[in-house]
């Protein structure tokens, strides 16, 4: 929703105020639980057929529940398009509200039944590829392996895709390399990763000008690395290999050179690390929505990442 006549920060503040008003409005209504669950599942799955299967009801019954909820609230909640299901601004607010209810309900059930405070919870984290497998997953391993019947969902995405993943409610946390202006979000520094320039040890694989492997045309890691070295005019060609492990495999096979995180290749003898004047680091930052209810499990996720991530970077 674009609000004309205001800058982006003012728009976000207005949307935040609207969200608070809508939460108060919802708190004073008695909404049908089945309808809320139907809407919540569709918002999660972005597909009516899959949501109906997950709720063990027919697609027709699911559609009716969502429609009646929209009629009850007097507003559209879903955007239906050939690309899939999206949420209106009101739908996003309701999704946050129901997410909070779900988390609170699980915490209360755990307390009432005497189970662990984090039992039967779900961990949902999105991160960029250079830290997901080598930092985030091992940092959370002690929590995942605990006897609490936890479910886990990890999403490896390009950095530009992560904010939407968080704000749409698909994940509870994202890990990024820079803070950005959004009053709804909280940022916590986990540490820094060191970037290094690697190439094949086989000299026959080296080209002039060199070919550097990046994720895609939007990836500026290589440019930023050489700019930090005072080598902004350094000439090179580019090829694209999808994710950081594709880059590493490409370098190993002699397809080109790359700038990658040192912690990913530190145990490998397959590469030559090219020396440069300056050490280049990049922050690793945990991000989550400020005003959403923080469950006992989510607090544990933050604690494990703060404590364990630095040792893997």
C-alpha positions as CSV (number, residue, x, y, z in Angstrom):
1,X,0.0,0.0,0.0
2,X,1.5,3.3,-1.0
3,X,0.6,6.4,0.9
4,X,1.3,9.4,-1.3
5,X,2.7,12.6,0.1
6,X,4.9,11.0,2.8
7,X,8.5,9.7,2.8
8,X,9.1,5.9,3.3
9,X,9.8,6.2,7.0
10,X,6.7,8.3,7.6
11,X,4.7,5.7,5.7
12,X,6.1,2.9,7.9
13,X,5.1,4.8,11.0
14,X,1.6,5.3,9.7
15,X,1.3,1.6,8.9
16,X,2.6,0.8,12.4
17,X,-0.1,3.1,13.9
18,X,-2.8,1.4,11.7
19,X,-1.5,-2.0,12.9
20,X,-1.9,-1.0,16.5
21,X,-5.4,0.3,15.9
22,X,-6.4,-2.9,14.1
23,X,-5.0,-5.0,17.0
24,X,-7.1,-3.1,19.5
25,X,-10.1,-3.6,17.1
26,X,-9.5,-7.3,16.9
27,X,-9.0,-7.7,20.6
28,X,-12.6,-6.3,21.1
29,X,-14.1,-8.8,18.6
30,X,-14.9,-12.5,19.0
31,X,-13.6,-14.0,15.8
32,X,-14.3,-17.6,14.7
33,X,-11.3,-19.7,15.5
34,X,-11.8,-22.0,12.5
35,X,-11.9,-19.0,10.2
36,X,-8.8,-17.6,11.7
37,X,-6.9,-20.9,11.3
38,X,-8.1,-21.2,7.7
39,X,-6.8,-17.7,6.9
40,X,-3.5,-18.3,8.8
41,X,-2.8,-21.6,6.9
42,X,-3.5,-20.0,3.5
43,X,-1.2,-17.1,4.4
44,X,1.5,-19.6,5.3
45,X,1.2,-21.9,2.3
46,X,0.2,-19.3,-0.2
47,X,-1.9,-21.9,-1.9
48,X,-5.5,-22.9,-1.2
49,X,-5.1,-26.6,-2.2
50,X,-2.1,-27.1,0.0
51,X,-3.6,-25.3,2.9
52,X,-6.8,-27.4,2.7
53,X,-4.7,-30.6,2.8
54,X,-2.8,-29.3,5.8
55,X,-6.1,-28.6,7.6
56,X,-7.7,-31.8,6.5
57,X,-10.7,-30.0,5.0
58,X,-12.0,-29.5,1.4
59,X,-10.8,-26.6,-0.6
60,X,-14.4,-25.4,-0.9
61,X,-14.8,-25.4,2.9
62,X,-11.5,-23.5,3.3
63,X,-12.5,-20.9,0.8
64,X,-15.8,-20.4,2.6
65,X,-14.1,-19.9,5.9
66,X,-11.7,-17.3,4.5
67,X,-14.6,-15.5,2.7
68,X,-16.7,-15.4,5.8
69,X,-13.8,-14.0,7.8
70,X,-13.3,-11.2,5.2
71,X,-17.1,-10.5,5.4
72,X,-17.0,-10.4,9.2
73,X,-14.1,-7.9,9.2
74,X,-15.4,-6.0,6.3
75,X,-12.1,-6.0,4.4
76,X,-10.1,-8.0,1.9
77,X,-7.3,-10.1,3.5
78,X,-5.9,-12.0,0.5
79,X,-4.6,-11.0,-2.9
80,X,-5.4,-13.7,-5.5
81,X,-3.2,-13.7,-8.6
82,X,-1.8,-16.2,-11.1
83,X,1.5,-16.0,-9.2
84,X,-0.1,-17.2,-6.0
85,X,-1.7,-15.9,-2.8
86,X,-0.5,-12.6,-1.2
87,X,-1.7,-10.5,1.7
88,X,-3.3,-7.1,1.7
89,X,-2.0,-4.6,4.3
90,X,-4.9,-5.6,6.5
91,X,-4.1,-9.3,5.9
92,X,-0.5,-8.7,7.0
93,X,-1.7,-7.2,10.2
94,X,-4.1,-10.0,10.9
95,X,-1.4,-12.6,10.1
96,X,0.8,-11.0,12.7
97,X,-2.1,-11.0,15.2
98,X,-2.8,-14.7,14.6
99,X,0.9,-15.6,14.7
100,X,1.1,-14.0,18.2
101,X,-2.0,-15.9,19.3
102,X,-0.5,-19.2,18.1
103,X,2.7,-18.6,19.9
104,X,0.9,-17.5,23.1
105,X,-1.4,-20.5,23.0
106,X,1.6,-22.9,22.6
107,X,3.3,-21.3,25.6
108,X,0.2,-21.5,27.8
109,X,-0.4,-25.2,26.8
110,X,3.1,-26.1,27.7
111,X,2.7,-24.4,31.1
112,X,-0.7,-25.9,31.9
113,X,0.4,-29.4,30.9
114,X,3.7,-29.2,32.6
115,X,5.7,-29.7,29.5
116,X,8.9,-27.9,28.6
117,X,8.4,-24.2,27.8
118,X,9.7,-24.9,24.3
119,X,8.0,-28.2,23.6
120,X,6.4,-28.8,20.1
121,X,7.6,-25.4,18.9
122,X,8.9,-24.5,15.4
123,X,12.1,-22.8,14.5
124,X,11.9,-20.7,11.3
125,X,15.0,-18.9,10.1
126,X,16.0,-17.3,6.8
127,X,19.6,-16.5,6.0
128,X,22.0,-15.9,3.1
129,X,23.9,-18.9,1.8
130,X,27.4,-18.2,3.2
131,X,26.1,-18.4,6.8
132,X,23.1,-20.7,6.7
133,X,24.9,-24.1,6.5
134,X,28.2,-23.2,8.1
135,X,27.0,-20.9,10.9
136,X,23.3,-20.8,11.6
137,X,22.5,-24.5,11.5
138,X,25.4,-25.7,13.7
139,X,24.7,-22.8,16.1
140,X,21.2,-24.1,16.6
141,X,22.1,-27.8,16.7
142,X,22.1,-28.1,20.5
143,X,18.6,-26.7,20.6
144,X,17.3,-28.8,17.6
145,X,18.7,-32.0,19.2
146,X,17.1,-31.3,22.5
147,X,14.2,-33.7,23.4
148,X,11.4,-31.2,22.9
149,X,9.9,-32.4,19.6
150,X,10.9,-29.2,17.7
151,X,10.2,-28.6,14.1
152,X,12.7,-26.7,12.0
153,X,12.4,-24.7,8.8
154,X,15.5,-23.1,7.2
155,X,15.4,-20.9,4.1
156,X,18.5,-20.0,2.2
157,X,17.8,-16.9,0.1
158,X,19.5,-13.9,-1.6
159,X,20.0,-11.0,0.8
160,X,17.5,-8.8,-1.1
161,X,14.8,-11.5,-0.6
162,X,15.1,-11.9,3.2
163,X,13.2,-8.8,4.4
164,X,10.1,-9.9,2.6
165,X,10.4,-13.4,4.0
166,X,10.4,-11.9,7.5
167,X,7.7,-9.3,7.1
168,X,5.4,-11.7,5.3
169,X,5.5,-14.0,8.4
170,X,7.1,-16.9,6.6
171,X,10.0,-16.9,9.1
172,X,10.5,-15.5,12.6
173,X,14.2,-14.5,12.1
174,X,16.4,-13.5,9.2
175,X,20.2,-13.1,9.1
176,X,21.5,-10.2,7.0
177,X,24.7,-8.3,6.4
178,X,23.5,-4.8,7.1
179,X,20.8,-3.0,9.1
180,X,18.2,-1.1,7.1
181,X,15.7,1.6,8.0
182,X,12.5,0.1,9.3
183,X,11.1,1.0,12.7
184,X,9.3,-2.4,12.9
185,X,12.6,-4.3,13.1
186,X,15.1,-5.2,15.7
187,X,18.8,-5.9,14.8
188,X,21.4,-7.8,16.8
189,X,25.0,-8.2,15.7
190,X,26.2,-11.8,15.9
191,X,29.7,-11.3,14.6
192,X,31.7,-10.6,11.4
193,X,32.8,-13.0,8.6
194,X,36.1,-12.4,6.8
195,X,36.1,-12.3,3.0
196,X,38.9,-13.8,1.1
197,X,39.9,-14.0,-2.6
198,X,40.4,-17.7,-3.7
199,X,41.5,-19.3,-6.9
200,X,42.6,-22.8,-8.1
201,X,46.1,-23.9,-7.2
202,X,46.5,-25.0,-10.8
203,X,48.0,-22.1,-12.7
204,X,46.7,-23.3,-16.1
205,X,43.2,-22.4,-14.8
206,X,44.1,-18.7,-14.4
207,X,42.9,-16.3,-17.1
208,X,43.7,-12.7,-18.0
209,X,41.5,-10.8,-17.3
210,X,40.3,-13.2,-14.6
211,X,36.8,-14.5,-14.4
212,X,35.1,-14.1,-11.0
213,X,32.2,-16.2,-10.0
214,X,29.2,-14.4,-8.3
215,X,25.7,-15.5,-7.3
216,X,23.9,-13.4,-10.0
217,X,24.0,-10.0,-11.7
218,X,22.8,-8.3,-8.5
219,X,25.7,-9.7,-6.4
220,X,28.2,-6.9,-5.7
221,X,30.4,-8.8,-3.2
222,X,33.4,-9.0,-5.6
223,X,33.1,-5.3,-6.6
224,X,32.9,-4.2,-2.9
225,X,35.9,-6.4,-2.0
226,X,38.2,-4.8,-4.5
227,X,36.8,-1.4,-3.8
228,X,37.8,-1.9,-0.2
229,X,41.3,-2.8,-1.4
230,X,41.6,0.4,-3.3
231,X,41.3,-1.5,-6.5
232,X,38.0,-0.2,-7.8
233,X,39.4,0.0,-11.4
234,X,40.5,-3.7,-11.3
235,X,39.1,-5.4,-14.5
236,X,37.6,-8.8,-14.5
237,X,34.8,-10.8,-16.2
238,X,31.9,-12.4,-14.4
239,X,30.0,-15.7,-14.4
240,X,27.2,-16.7,-12.2
241,X,26.9,-19.9,-10.1
242,X,23.7,-19.5,-8.1
243,X,24.9,-19.8,-4.5
244,X,28.2,-19.7,-2.5
245,X,28.7,-23.5,-2.7
246,X,28.3,-23.3,-6.5
247,X,31.0,-20.6,-6.5
248,X,33.3,-22.8,-4.5
249,X,32.7,-25.8,-6.7
250,X,33.4,-23.6,-9.7
251,X,36.7,-22.4,-8.4
252,X,37.7,-26.0,-7.4
253,X,37.0,-27.1,-11.0
254,X,39.0,-24.1,-12.4
255,X,36.0,-22.2,-13.9
256,X,37.2,-18.9,-12.3
257,X,38.1,-17.1,-9.0
258,X,35.8,-15.9,-6.2
259,X,35.5,-13.8,-3.1
260,X,34.0,-16.0,-0.4
261,X,33.7,-16.2,3.4
262,X,36.9,-17.6,4.9
263,X,35.0,-19.8,7.4
264,X,33.5,-21.9,4.6
265,X,36.8,-22.9,3.0
266,X,39.2,-22.8,6.0
267,X,39.4,-26.6,6.3
268,X,40.0,-27.1,2.5
269,X,43.3,-27.5,0.8
270,X,41.9,-27.1,-2.7
271,X,42.4,-23.4,-3.0
272,X,45.0,-20.7,-3.0
273,X,44.0,-17.7,-0.9
274,X,45.3,-14.6,-2.7
275,X,46.9,-12.1,-0.3
276,X,45.7,-8.5,-0.3
277,X,46.7,-5.5,1.7
278,X,43.5,-5.1,3.7
279,X,41.4,-7.5,5.7
280,X,37.7,-7.2,4.5
281,X,35.0,-8.2,6.9
282,X,31.2,-8.3,6.6
283,X,28.8,-8.1,9.6
284,X,26.4,-11.0,10.3
285,X,23.2,-9.5,11.9
286,X,20.2,-11.2,13.3
287,X,16.9,-9.4,12.6
288,X,13.3,-9.9,13.8
289,X,10.1,-8.0,14.2
290,X,10.0,-5.9,17.4
291,X,6.4,-6.0,18.5
292,X,5.5,-9.6,17.8
293,X,5.1,-11.9,20.8
294,X,8.4,-13.6,21.6
295,X,7.8,-17.2,22.6
296,X,10.0,-19.1,25.0
297,X,11.4,-21.0,22.0
298,X,12.2,-17.9,20.0
299,X,14.1,-16.4,23.0
300,X,16.1,-19.6,23.1
301,X,16.9,-19.3,19.3
302,X,18.2,-15.8,19.9
303,X,20.3,-17.0,22.9
304,X,21.8,-19.9,21.0
305,X,22.7,-17.7,18.0
306,X,24.3,-15.0,20.2
307,X,26.3,-17.6,22.1
308,X,27.3,-20.0,19.3
309,X,27.5,-18.1,16.0
310,X,30.8,-16.3,16.8
311,X,32.7,-19.5,17.1
312,X,31.7,-20.5,13.5
313,X,32.6,-17.2,11.9
